[in-house]
Amino acid sequence: MIKGRYHLAKVRPNIDVSGATAYAQHDVLFDWHRFEIPRGACAIKSFNMIVAGTNGAAAAGLDMEVFFATSVNGVAPTSIAAANVDSRVKATWTACRNNIIAHKILDASAMENSDTYTLSYNVWDQTAAGDQVQNQIDIVLKGDPTYPGTTTGFQSIWIAAVAIEGGEDFGTGVLLNEADAADLAALGTATLVVDGTDVRNVFAIGDEIIMADGAKLGVIKSMTHDGTDGTIVLESAHIDAIANNDEICFRGPIQFNFGLEY
């Protein structure tokens, strides 16, 4: 591609289980997640992350290691483990060794913002003061345009992350308040009644939500709150088995924004 062409890739890895469980040191934050970028070798020239807090409040971030990978002979990288599972399995990492194309250590205390304005989440940036050298990017990515299902003109890249330290979780404190929750699951209703944390302090329109045990709900269309209870209206509902007082979580609590130069 012509030098000077730019592309913004928004990547939101799925965490499909244990969304409200605190991570331990060395746990998988999220397993390999495929995303697409335009074809050709490119460099990550800018980078930031939007990281959800806990129970509606920004939290001290977890240092993490991020890995990028491509397929080998049309085969995606081997799963390292589900979220919240210890990642230290030698055979697993050996199996995906030839897939890995880049790696970066991210220092939360140096990169995340002050929470002064973004009170319920953090914005991480590679240009945090005092950590300029560590957070320089200049990672080159080149993926697989022939991987099955890849959009024409694009290539597939995978991303995964492991917690260097433990403690944080992505719980929300937003609880399903439906005595007939089993019926809701059967009907696939698009409106959920909730209590606990004010939903407006946790979620935003367009967030995909799940139950803490991984049961899928859908994408948020609108929300209300009357000071005690709230409602979540889903624009696309896919409701699995749910129960009253189950906690509602983000499916993708971390969004990466990669500024790519070709």
N, C-alpha and C positions, 0 to 999 in steps of 0.2 A: 504494500500500500504506500501511498505518497506520504513522505515525511511531513508532519505538521497536521495530520488529520487526527481528530480527537473523538473519544467516545466515553460516555459516562455509563458505567455498569453498576446497577443497583442489585445487590445480592443479599437475600434474606434466607439463610439456611433454616431448615425445619428442625425443631426439637419436638419430637412426637410423643415422648414419654417423660414422666418425672419433672414436669415443668416447674413445680413448686418445691422441689427437693434441693437442699444445699449441696453444692459441689464440694468434693474432697480434692486434695492435691493429687494431680495426675489423672483426674477423671476426664473423660471425653466431654467437651462442651457440646459439640455437635459432630456427627459422623459425616463422611463425604457427601457433599451437596453439589450437584451438577448445575452449572450456569453456562450461558452462551454469550460470546462476544464476537464481533466481526472477525473474519479470517485474517491470518497473517500474524507475524511476531509483533508484539507491542510491549511498551514499558508502562508500569504503574507510576505515573508522575504525581498524582495527588491521591490522598487517601483519608477518609474519615469513617467513623462508625457511630450509629445511633444505638445506644444500649439501654434497654428497659431497666427500671429500678425494681424495688421490691415493695409490694403492698402500697403502690402509689407514691413512693418516695425514692429519689435517686439514692443509689448505694455506692459504697466504695467498690470500684471495679476489680475484677480478677485479672492478674497478669496471665497472659496466655501465649501459647505457641500456635501459629497458623501455618498450615501446609497447603500448597497448591499442587495439583496433579493432573495428568492426562491419561487417556486410555492407552493400553499397549495391545497391539494386534486386535483392536476393536473391543477389548475387555476393560471395563471400568475398574478403578482401584478397589482392592479388597476392603470390606468394612473393617474399621479399627475397633469399633464397639458402639453400643447404644449410648446415648447421653447419660451422664452420671455413673458410668461404669469405668473402672480402672483401666487405663489404656496400655498398661505395661505388659503386653503379651508379645514375646519375641517373634513367634512364628507369624503373627498378624502383620507386624511392621515389616518383616522380611518379605512377605507376600506382595506388599505394595511399594517396595523400595524402588523398583524401576519405573513406577508411575510418577513419583514425586519430582516436580520441576522447580519448586521454590519453597522457601521457608522464611518465617519472620517471627521474632519474639516481640510481643507488644507489652509495654510497661504501663499499666493502668494509671498509677499515680502521676506519671509524667505526661500522659496523653489526654486524660479526661478533663472536661471543663469544670468550672467551680460550682455548678448547680445553682448559681444565683438566680437564673431565669428558668432554666429547664429543670424544674423542681422534682419532676417525676422520672426523669431519665438523664443520661449523660451523653454528651457528644465527645467522641475521641478524635484527636487530630494528630497527624504525624509531625507537626511543627511546634509541639509544646515547648515552652521556654525551658532552657536548661538541659534539654535532651535532644538537641539537634542532630548529633551524629547517630545515635541509636535509631532514631526514627526516620532517617533518610530512606527513601523507598528504592526507586530504580530497579525494581524487579522486572525481569522480562518473562512474558507469558507467551507460549505457543501451544495450542491445543490440537484437537482432532476434529477436522471438518467432516470426516466420514463416519463418526460414531453414530450408530442407529438412532434416529429421531432428531438429529441435529438439524436446525433450520438451514435452508439453502443460503449460502453466503456467510454463514457463521461457523464457529468452532466450539467444541465442548471443553470446559475446564471444570475441575473439581476443587472444592475447598473443604477443609476440616480443621478443627481446633481442639486443643487440650489445655486444661487448666494447670498453670504452673503452681498456683496456690489454691486453697480452698476457702469456703465460707459463704459466698454469695449464692442466692437462689433467685429465680425469676417468678416467684409466687406473686399473686396480685391481691389476695384477700377478698376478691369478688366471688360471691357464692351464689349458686343457683338457688332460687327461692320458689320452687315449684313442687307442691305436694304430689302432683300427678306427673312427675318427671318421666316415668316410664311411658306414659301415654304420649308425651311430647316427642319422645324418640320415635315412637311408632308413626305418629302423624307427620313428622318432619316439619313442625311449625317453624315459622320464621321469626317469632317473637319470644324472648326469654325474659322472665322476671328474675331480678337479682337483688341481693342485699350485701351487707359488708362494706368494703371500700367503695367510695363513690366512683362509678364507672368512668365518669368524665375526667377523673384524675389519673386514670390508668390507660385506657384504650383510646384510639383515634379511629375515625372513619377509614375503612380500608384494611384494618387489621384482621388477619385470619386468627380465629380463636379455637381452642380445644379445651377439653377438661384436663385436669392435672394427671389423670391416668392415661391420657392419650386419645380418649374418645373425641371424634371430630365434630365440630359445630358448624362453622362457616365463616363468611366474611362480613364484617360489621357495616351496615348501611346507615344506621342512626342510633342514638342513645338518649335516654332521659333519666333524670333523678329528681326526686321530690324532697330530699333531705333525709329520707329513711330508706326507701326502696328505689330501684331503678329498673329500666327495661333496656334490652339490647335487641334491635331489629336487624336481622341478617338479610343481606342482599342475595346470598346464595347459601342455602342451608343443606348440610349433609350431617344430620344428627344421628350419632351412634348411641349406644346404651348409656344413659345418664341417670343420675340420682340426685334427689334433693340435698342441698348443702355441699354438693361437689364444688370444688374450686375451679374457676374459669381462668385459663392461662393463655399467653401468647403461643402461637405455633412457631413464630419466628421472632424471638425477643431481641435479636441483634440484626441490624441492617448495615452492610458494608457498602460504601460508595467509592468506587475505584475510578479515578480519572486516567484514562488510557491514551497514550500517544503512539501512533503508528508511523 
